[in-house]
Amino acid sequence: MSEGVVDIGYLELFAASALMLVAGLVSWKLELGQTRRIAVSSVRCFVQLLAAGFLLGYLFEYQTWQLVLVVLAAMVAAATQIATSRVKSRIPGLAPAVFASLFVSSTAIGFIVVEGVVHAEPWYNARQLVPIVGMIMGNAMASVAVAIDRLFSDMDAREPEMFSLIALGATPGEAAAPSLRAAIGAGMTPVLANMSAAGIVTFPGMMTGQLLAGADPLAAAKYQIVVMLMLSAANTIAIVMACYLTYRKRFAPDGYYLDRGIREDYHL
């Protein structure tokens, strides 16, 4: 036991992998075709989290601001790849916009919380900064993928309306405005739902971790409130940035809405 945290042994850790048999058996019994994916996901979970544990141990001991920023940039790059892979529509040149939205939202809100709430010393203290930015980024990544997917599917569903609006003199922003509102609303919904359920239906990750470590329940609740508020702010920034940086990809440079058959010509 270290600082109130029960250290799980490797034997118990690997024994816990038997819990994945539940998902595996359901997939096999119902012929879902997910057995291989479940196995690969389980192995990746083990490898990635254990590797992250070793890396963070090194980072906490030998941290410099340059090294911390490199780690944060690598996290944003990985989050960008995952977020873009979740978008169902094929949208060339999506990665730079997603990277910018995730980087700005996660680092800006992360530094505000670390400096203004946690009062980390020094400002780049990896023990506070990296986990907080990681929490923000994980939530923003999923929300951005949902918002972008909704944005482009909504514009495609409104294709005749989009053509008419542009023909009547509307700007791309005016024509896409209903889709932008729908996408931003859809992206904000999950975190708002989690905020409504926190403390009644669920005990979120930060609070649960602190309770397991022996922290005072009220102190843990205060930290969790800060976490939920920062996730809401960061998600909103990331979603708005991502939507407004990408919606023009459905329009030609001169402002015309691109028909499905000619989109590829404008992205070559």
C-alpha positions as CSV (number, residue, x, y, z in Angstrom):
1,M,0.0,0.0,0.0
2,S,1.4,3.4,-1.0
3,E,-0.1,6.8,0.0
4,G,-3.5,5.2,0.6
5,V,-3.6,3.5,-2.8
6,V,-3.9,-0.3,-2.9
7,D,-1.2,-1.6,-5.3
8,I,-2.7,-4.3,-7.6
9,G,-0.3,-7.2,-8.2
10,Y,0.4,-8.4,-11.7
11,L,-1.2,-11.8,-10.9
12,E,-4.4,-10.1,-9.9
13,L,-4.2,-7.8,-12.9
14,F,-4.0,-10.6,-15.4
15,A,-6.6,-12.6,-13.5
16,A,-9.0,-9.6,-14.0
17,S,-8.7,-10.1,-17.8
18,A,-11.1,-13.0,-17.3
19,L,-13.8,-10.3,-17.1
20,M,-13.4,-9.8,-20.8
21,L,-14.7,-13.4,-21.3
22,V,-18.2,-12.0,-20.7
23,A,-18.0,-9.9,-23.9
24,G,-16.2,-12.7,-25.7
25,L,-18.8,-15.3,-24.9
26,V,-21.6,-13.0,-25.9
27,S,-19.9,-12.2,-29.2
28,W,-19.3,-15.9,-29.8
29,K,-22.8,-17.1,-28.8
30,L,-24.6,-14.4,-30.8
31,E,-22.2,-14.7,-33.7
32,L,-21.5,-10.9,-33.6
33,G,-18.1,-11.3,-35.3
34,Q,-16.5,-9.2,-32.6
35,T,-14.4,-11.9,-30.9
36,R,-11.1,-10.9,-32.6
37,R,-11.8,-7.2,-32.0
38,I,-12.4,-7.9,-28.3
39,A,-9.1,-9.8,-28.0
40,V,-7.1,-7.1,-29.8
41,S,-8.7,-4.3,-27.8
42,S,-8.0,-6.1,-24.5
43,V,-4.3,-6.6,-25.4
44,R,-4.0,-3.0,-26.6
45,C,-5.5,-1.8,-23.3
46,F,-3.0,-3.8,-21.3
47,V,0.0,-2.7,-23.4
48,Q,-0.9,0.9,-23.8
49,L,-1.8,1.6,-20.1
50,L,1.2,-0.3,-18.7
51,A,3.5,1.6,-21.2
52,A,1.8,4.9,-20.1
53,G,2.5,4.0,-16.5
54,F,6.2,3.5,-17.1
55,L,6.4,6.6,-19.3
56,L,4.6,8.8,-16.7
57,G,6.9,7.4,-14.0
58,Y,9.9,8.6,-16.0
59,L,8.2,11.9,-16.9
60,F,7.3,12.7,-13.2
61,E,10.9,12.1,-12.1
62,Y,12.8,13.9,-14.9
63,Q,10.3,16.4,-16.2
64,T,11.2,19.6,-18.1
65,W,8.8,21.9,-19.7
66,Q,10.1,20.9,-23.1
67,L,9.5,17.2,-22.4
68,V,6.0,17.9,-21.0
69,L,5.1,19.8,-24.1
70,V,6.4,17.0,-26.4
71,V,4.2,14.5,-24.5
72,L,1.2,16.8,-24.8
73,A,1.7,17.2,-28.5
74,A,2.0,13.5,-29.0
75,M,-1.2,13.0,-27.1
76,V,-3.0,15.5,-29.3
77,A,-1.6,13.8,-32.4
78,A,-2.9,10.4,-31.2
79,A,-6.3,11.9,-30.3
80,T,-6.5,13.5,-33.7
81,Q,-6.0,10.2,-35.5
82,I,-8.6,8.5,-33.3
83,A,-11.2,11.3,-33.7
84,T,-10.8,11.5,-37.5
85,S,-11.1,7.7,-37.8
86,R,-14.4,7.8,-36.1
87,V,-15.9,10.2,-38.6
88,K,-18.0,8.2,-41.0
89,S,-18.0,10.7,-43.9
90,R,-14.9,10.9,-46.0
91,I,-13.6,14.4,-45.6
92,P,-10.1,15.1,-47.0
93,G,-7.9,17.4,-45.0
94,L,-9.8,17.0,-41.8
95,A,-6.8,16.2,-39.5
96,P,-5.3,19.8,-39.2
97,A,-8.6,21.3,-38.1
98,V,-9.2,18.5,-35.6
99,F,-5.6,18.8,-34.3
100,A,-6.0,22.6,-33.8
101,S,-9.4,22.3,-32.0
102,L,-8.1,19.6,-29.6
103,F,-4.8,21.3,-29.0
104,V,-6.2,24.8,-28.3
105,S,-9.2,23.5,-26.1
106,S,-7.3,21.0,-24.1
107,T,-4.1,23.0,-23.4
108,A,-5.9,26.3,-22.7
109,I,-8.4,24.8,-20.3
110,G,-5.8,22.5,-18.8
111,F,-3.4,25.4,-18.0
112,I,-6.2,27.4,-16.5
113,V,-7.2,24.6,-14.2
114,V,-3.6,23.8,-13.3
115,E,-2.6,27.4,-12.6
116,G,-5.9,28.8,-11.3
117,V,-7.4,25.9,-9.4
118,V,-4.8,23.3,-8.5
119,H,-1.9,25.9,-8.3
120,A,0.7,23.4,-9.5
121,E,4.4,24.2,-8.9
122,P,6.0,24.5,-11.3
123,W,3.4,25.5,-14.0
124,Y,4.4,22.5,-16.1
125,N,4.2,19.9,-13.3
126,A,3.5,16.7,-15.2
127,R,1.8,15.0,-12.3
128,Q,-1.1,17.5,-12.5
129,L,-0.9,18.8,-16.1
130,V,-0.7,15.6,-18.1
131,P,-3.6,13.7,-16.4
132,I,-5.8,16.8,-16.5
133,V,-5.1,17.5,-20.2
134,G,-5.6,13.8,-20.9
135,M,-9.1,13.8,-19.3
136,I,-10.0,16.9,-21.3
137,M,-8.7,15.5,-24.5
138,G,-10.3,12.1,-24.2
139,N,-13.8,13.7,-23.8
140,A,-13.2,16.4,-26.4
141,M,-12.0,13.8,-28.9
142,A,-15.2,11.9,-28.8
143,S,-17.4,15.0,-28.8
144,V,-15.5,16.4,-31.8
145,A,-16.0,13.2,-33.8
146,V,-19.7,13.2,-33.0
147,A,-20.1,16.9,-33.9
148,I,-18.2,16.6,-37.2
149,D,-20.1,13.5,-38.2
150,R,-23.4,15.2,-37.4
151,L,-22.4,18.4,-39.3
152,F,-21.6,16.7,-42.6
153,S,-24.5,14.2,-42.5
154,D,-26.9,17.1,-41.7
155,M,-25.6,19.2,-44.6
156,D,-25.8,16.2,-46.9
157,A,-29.4,15.6,-45.8
158,R,-30.2,19.2,-46.5
159,E,-28.5,19.1,-50.0
160,P,-31.4,20.5,-52.0
161,E,-31.9,23.3,-49.4
162,M,-28.2,24.1,-49.5
163,F,-28.3,24.4,-53.3
164,S,-31.3,26.7,-53.1
165,L,-29.9,28.9,-50.4
166,I,-26.6,29.4,-52.2
167,A,-28.5,30.1,-55.5
168,L,-30.5,32.8,-53.7
169,G,-27.3,34.5,-52.5
170,A,-26.7,33.0,-49.1
171,T,-23.1,32.8,-47.9
172,P,-21.7,29.3,-47.0
173,G,-21.9,30.3,-43.3
174,E,-25.6,31.3,-43.7
175,A,-26.4,28.1,-45.6
176,A,-24.6,25.8,-43.2
177,A,-25.9,27.6,-40.0
178,P,-28.7,25.1,-39.2
179,S,-26.3,22.2,-39.6
180,L,-23.7,24.0,-37.4
181,R,-26.2,24.5,-34.6
182,A,-27.4,20.9,-34.8
183,A,-23.8,19.6,-34.8
184,I,-22.6,21.8,-31.9
185,G,-25.7,20.8,-29.9
186,A,-25.2,17.1,-30.6
187,G,-21.5,17.3,-29.5
188,M,-22.4,19.1,-26.2
189,T,-25.1,16.7,-25.2
190,P,-23.0,13.8,-23.8
191,V,-21.0,15.9,-21.3
192,L,-24.1,17.8,-20.2
193,A,-25.9,14.5,-19.6
194,N,-22.9,13.3,-17.5
195,M,-23.0,16.4,-15.4
196,S,-26.7,15.9,-14.7
197,A,-26.1,12.3,-13.6
198,A,-22.9,12.9,-11.6
199,G,-23.4,12.1,-7.9
200,I,-26.8,10.5,-8.4
201,V,-26.4,7.8,-11.0
202,T,-22.6,7.7,-11.3
203,F,-19.4,8.6,-9.4
204,P,-17.1,9.9,-12.2
205,G,-13.5,8.8,-12.6
206,M,-11.7,11.6,-10.7
207,M,-14.0,11.3,-7.6
208,T,-13.8,7.5,-7.7
209,G,-10.0,7.5,-7.9
210,Q,-9.7,9.9,-5.0
211,L,-12.1,7.9,-2.9
212,L,-10.2,4.7,-3.5
213,A,-7.0,6.5,-2.6
214,G,-8.6,7.4,0.8
215,A,-9.3,11.1,0.1
216,D,-12.0,13.0,2.0
217,P,-15.3,12.6,0.1
218,L,-16.1,16.3,0.2
219,A,-12.7,17.2,-1.2
220,A,-13.1,14.5,-3.9
221,A,-16.5,16.0,-4.8
222,K,-15.0,19.5,-5.2
223,Y,-12.3,18.1,-7.5
224,Q,-15.0,16.3,-9.5
225,I,-17.0,19.5,-9.9
226,V,-14.0,21.3,-11.3
227,V,-13.4,18.4,-13.7
228,M,-16.9,18.4,-15.0
229,L,-16.9,22.1,-15.5
230,M,-13.6,22.1,-17.3
231,L,-14.8,19.2,-19.6
232,S,-17.9,21.2,-20.5
233,A,-15.8,24.3,-21.3
234,A,-13.2,22.4,-23.3
235,N,-15.7,20.3,-25.2
236,T,-17.6,23.5,-26.2
237,I,-14.4,25.2,-27.5
238,A,-13.2,22.1,-29.3
239,I,-16.6,21.4,-31.0
240,V,-17.2,25.0,-32.1
241,M,-13.6,25.3,-33.5
242,A,-13.8,21.9,-35.3
243,C,-17.2,22.7,-36.9
244,Y,-16.3,26.2,-38.0
245,L,-12.9,25.1,-39.3
246,T,-14.4,22.2,-41.3
247,Y,-17.8,23.1,-42.7
248,R,-16.3,25.0,-45.7
249,K,-14.9,21.6,-47.0
250,R,-18.4,21.0,-48.4
251,F,-18.1,24.3,-50.5
252,A,-16.0,25.3,-53.5
253,P,-13.6,28.2,-53.0
254,D,-16.2,30.5,-54.8
255,G,-18.9,29.5,-52.3
256,Y,-20.9,27.0,-54.2
257,Y,-22.1,23.9,-52.4
258,L,-20.3,20.8,-53.8
259,D,-22.4,18.1,-55.4
260,R,-21.5,14.6,-54.3
261,G,-20.2,13.8,-57.8
262,I,-17.7,16.6,-58.0
263,R,-16.3,16.8,-54.4
264,E,-13.3,14.7,-55.2
265,D,-12.2,17.1,-57.9
266,Y,-11.9,19.9,-55.4
267,H,-9.8,17.9,-53.0
268,L,-7.3,16.5,-55.3
